[in-house]
Amino acid sequence: MSATRIDKKIVKYRVEKPEDKAAPKPAAEGERKDSNVVWMHEKLERPEVLVGSTYKIKTPVSDHAMYVTINDIVLNEGTPYEQRRPFEIFINSKNLDHYQWIVALTRIISAVFRKGGDVTFLVEELKAVFDPRGGYWQTGGKFMPSIIAELGYVVEKHLQSIGLLKSPELDEHRKKLIEEKKAEFAARAKQKDAFAESHFPEGAQLCGKCSTAAVVLMDGCMTCLNCGDSKCG
């Protein structure tokens, strides 16, 4: 047996048993079987070109729109392990009131993206932020508790588009119920009031002679535009 010189201080030791040499070492939890596959991690260098999408956020609480750009990196391109992952996020707005938290938020979210692993938790965290001054209603009737929450919906939409999140789908029973309610509402909308559509001016009074809402004031005299009846004879 050859001698081995130890130059460093021994801080701990372990006695190696014969069975340790025979038994293979168990794979670490989450260890990848394919060593050639590139996975997302924080030391991954940024490529020269990234693909991404830009989303517009226009809220009634600000005169200026916000433009959210999320850039993705394509890992293992051209292989069965090809995957698109978010790499960085940018938020641009003319409203300088939000400048500080916009810069901080973009750096934090981008750092989480580059860290790798499951980044979908960001969606629920952002959507759970409420504005103490109250939220606002989007066009279409959807309530948004804060601007940060709407940013969470944008991130959710993007993660769904690249396949990291599944789009929520209704079951057949709910789809059928919604279609029935839509048909019921459409049928109800067709039943209009008899005076809903009129060829006479709005606010015209009911004529006592022809029973038509067509009586208006003309030349100081109440006159029916339908039958010509006039209070002035």
C-alpha positions as CSV (number, residue, x, y, z in Angstrom):
1,M,0.0,0.0,0.0
2,S,1.4,3.4,-1.0
3,A,1.6,6.2,1.5
4,T,-0.7,9.2,1.1
5,R,0.4,12.5,2.4
6,I,-2.3,14.7,4.0
7,D,-1.6,18.5,3.8
8,K,-4.9,19.6,5.3
9,K,-6.3,19.3,8.8
10,I,-8.6,16.4,9.2
11,V,-12.0,17.6,10.4
12,K,-14.1,14.4,9.9
13,Y,-13.7,10.8,8.8
14,R,-15.7,7.7,7.9
15,V,-14.8,4.1,7.9
16,E,-15.4,2.5,4.5
17,K,-16.9,-0.9,4.7
18,P,-16.6,-3.7,2.1
19,E,-20.4,-3.6,1.4
20,D,-20.1,0.1,0.6
21,K,-17.8,-0.6,-2.3
22,A,-20.1,-3.3,-3.7
23,A,-23.4,-1.4,-3.4
24,P,-23.9,1.3,-6.1
25,K,-24.5,4.8,-4.9
26,P,-28.2,5.8,-5.0
27,A,-29.0,8.6,-7.5
28,A,-29.8,11.9,-5.9
29,E,-33.4,13.0,-5.8
30,G,-34.3,14.8,-9.0
31,E,-31.0,13.8,-10.7
32,R,-31.4,13.7,-14.5
33,K,-30.8,10.4,-16.3
34,D,-29.6,12.1,-19.4
35,S,-26.4,14.0,-18.8
36,N,-26.5,15.7,-22.2
37,V,-29.8,17.4,-21.5
38,V,-29.5,21.1,-20.6
39,W,-31.7,22.2,-17.8
40,M,-32.5,25.7,-16.5
41,H,-30.2,27.0,-13.8
42,E,-29.0,30.4,-12.7
43,K,-25.5,30.0,-14.2
44,L,-26.9,29.5,-17.7
45,E,-25.5,32.3,-19.9
46,R,-27.9,34.6,-21.8
47,P,-27.9,33.9,-25.6
48,E,-27.5,36.7,-28.0
49,V,-31.1,36.3,-29.3
50,L,-34.2,35.4,-27.2
51,V,-37.8,34.9,-28.3
52,G,-40.5,36.6,-26.4
53,S,-43.9,38.2,-26.3
54,T,-45.1,41.7,-25.3
55,Y,-48.4,42.2,-23.5
56,K,-50.3,45.5,-23.0
57,I,-51.9,46.5,-19.7
58,K,-54.2,49.5,-19.8
59,T,-55.8,50.3,-16.5
60,P,-58.4,53.0,-15.6
61,V,-56.2,54.1,-12.6
62,S,-53.5,55.4,-14.9
63,D,-53.4,57.5,-18.1
64,H,-50.4,55.5,-19.5
65,A,-50.4,51.9,-20.5
66,M,-47.8,49.3,-19.3
67,Y,-46.0,47.0,-21.8
68,V,-44.8,43.7,-20.3
69,T,-42.2,41.8,-22.3
70,I,-41.3,38.2,-21.3
71,N,-38.3,36.7,-23.2
72,D,-37.9,32.9,-23.3
73,I,-34.9,30.7,-23.8
74,V,-35.2,27.5,-25.8
75,L,-33.3,24.6,-24.2
76,N,-32.2,21.5,-26.1
77,E,-33.4,22.9,-29.4
78,G,-34.1,20.3,-32.1
79,T,-34.1,17.4,-29.6
80,P,-36.9,15.4,-27.9
81,Y,-36.1,17.4,-24.8
82,E,-36.7,20.8,-26.3
83,Q,-38.3,23.1,-23.9
84,R,-39.2,26.8,-23.8
85,R,-38.6,28.5,-20.4
86,P,-39.0,32.2,-19.3
87,F,-35.7,33.9,-18.9
88,E,-36.4,37.6,-18.2
89,I,-39.1,40.1,-18.0
90,F,-39.2,43.8,-18.8
91,I,-42.0,46.3,-17.9
92,N,-42.1,49.7,-19.7
93,S,-44.4,52.6,-18.9
94,K,-44.4,56.4,-19.2
95,N,-45.8,56.7,-15.7
96,L,-42.7,57.4,-13.5
97,D,-44.7,57.1,-10.3
98,H,-44.3,53.3,-10.6
99,Y,-40.6,53.4,-11.7
100,Q,-39.0,52.1,-8.5
101,W,-41.2,49.1,-7.9
102,I,-41.2,48.3,-11.6
103,V,-37.4,48.0,-11.6
104,A,-37.4,46.0,-8.4
105,L,-40.1,43.6,-9.6
106,T,-38.5,43.0,-13.0
107,R,-35.2,42.1,-11.4
108,I,-36.7,39.8,-8.8
109,I,-39.0,38.0,-11.3
110,S,-36.1,37.6,-13.8
111,A,-33.9,36.2,-11.1
112,V,-36.6,33.6,-10.2
113,F,-37.0,32.7,-13.9
114,R,-33.2,32.1,-14.3
115,K,-33.1,30.1,-11.1
116,G,-35.0,27.3,-12.8
117,G,-37.3,24.8,-11.3
118,D,-41.0,25.4,-10.8
119,V,-41.6,29.1,-11.4
120,T,-45.4,28.8,-11.7
121,F,-45.9,29.8,-8.1
122,L,-45.2,33.4,-9.1
123,V,-48.6,33.5,-10.7
124,E,-50.6,32.9,-7.5
125,E,-48.3,35.2,-5.4
126,L,-48.8,38.1,-7.8
127,K,-52.5,37.6,-8.2
128,A,-52.9,37.6,-4.4
129,V,-51.7,41.3,-4.1
130,F,-54.5,43.7,-3.3
131,D,-54.4,47.5,-3.6
132,P,-55.5,49.1,-0.3
133,R,-57.1,51.9,-2.3
134,G,-59.3,49.4,-4.1
135,G,-59.1,47.6,-7.4
136,Y,-60.7,48.3,-10.8
137,W,-62.9,46.7,-13.4
138,Q,-61.4,45.6,-16.7
139,T,-63.1,46.0,-20.0
140,G,-65.4,43.0,-20.2
141,G,-66.5,43.1,-16.6
142,K,-63.5,41.3,-14.8
143,F,-62.5,42.7,-11.5
144,M,-58.8,43.2,-10.9
145,P,-57.6,43.8,-7.3
146,S,-54.4,45.6,-8.3
147,I,-52.0,46.3,-11.0
148,I,-49.6,43.7,-9.6
149,A,-52.5,41.2,-9.8
150,E,-53.0,42.0,-13.4
151,L,-49.3,41.4,-14.0
152,G,-49.8,38.0,-12.4
153,Y,-52.5,37.2,-15.0
154,V,-50.2,38.3,-17.8
155,V,-47.4,35.9,-16.5
156,E,-50.0,33.2,-16.2
157,K,-51.2,33.7,-19.8
158,H,-47.6,33.5,-21.0
159,L,-46.8,30.4,-19.0
160,Q,-49.9,28.8,-20.5
161,S,-48.8,29.7,-24.0
162,I,-45.4,28.1,-23.7
163,G,-46.8,25.0,-22.0
164,L,-45.6,25.4,-18.4
165,L,-49.2,25.8,-17.2
166,K,-52.3,24.1,-18.4
167,S,-55.2,26.3,-19.5
168,P,-58.3,25.7,-17.4
169,E,-61.0,23.8,-19.3
170,L,-64.6,23.4,-18.4
171,D,-66.1,19.9,-18.2
172,E,-68.9,18.9,-20.6
173,H,-71.7,19.5,-18.0
174,R,-70.6,23.1,-17.4
175,K,-70.1,23.8,-21.1
176,K,-73.7,22.5,-21.8
177,L,-75.1,24.6,-19.0
178,I,-73.4,27.8,-20.3
179,E,-74.7,27.2,-23.8
180,E,-78.2,26.7,-22.5
181,K,-78.0,30.0,-20.5
182,K,-76.6,31.8,-23.5
183,A,-79.5,30.6,-25.7
184,E,-82.0,31.5,-22.9
185,F,-80.6,35.0,-22.6
186,A,-80.6,35.5,-26.4
187,A,-84.2,34.4,-26.7
188,R,-85.2,36.8,-23.9
189,A,-83.4,39.7,-25.6
190,K,-85.5,39.2,-28.7
191,Q,-88.7,39.9,-26.7
192,K,-88.7,43.7,-27.0
193,D,-91.2,46.1,-25.7
194,A,-93.8,47.4,-28.2
195,F,-92.4,51.0,-27.8
196,A,-88.7,49.9,-27.9
197,E,-88.4,50.8,-31.6
198,S,-90.2,53.9,-32.6
199,H,-89.9,56.1,-35.6
200,F,-91.0,59.1,-33.6
201,P,-88.9,61.4,-31.4
202,E,-87.8,60.1,-28.0
203,G,-90.0,61.4,-25.2
204,A,-93.1,61.7,-27.4
205,Q,-96.4,61.3,-25.4
206,L,-99.2,58.9,-26.1
207,C,-101.9,60.1,-28.5
208,G,-105.5,59.7,-27.2
209,K,-106.8,59.3,-30.7
210,C,-104.5,56.7,-32.3
211,S,-102.9,55.3,-29.1
212,T,-99.4,56.0,-30.5
213,A,-96.5,57.6,-28.6
214,A,-96.1,60.3,-31.2
215,V,-97.4,63.5,-29.6
216,V,-94.9,66.3,-29.5
217,L,-95.0,70.1,-28.9
218,M,-95.0,71.9,-32.3
219,D,-95.5,75.7,-32.6
220,G,-96.7,75.8,-29.0
221,C,-99.3,73.1,-29.6
222,M,-99.3,69.4,-28.8
223,T,-99.6,67.6,-32.1
224,C,-99.6,63.9,-33.0
225,L,-97.0,63.0,-35.7
226,N,-98.9,59.8,-36.5
227,C,-102.5,60.8,-37.1
228,G,-102.1,64.6,-37.1
229,D,-104.5,65.2,-34.1
230,S,-103.8,68.6,-32.6
231,K,-105.0,70.3,-29.4
232,C,-105.2,73.5,-31.4
233,G,-107.7,72.1,-33.9
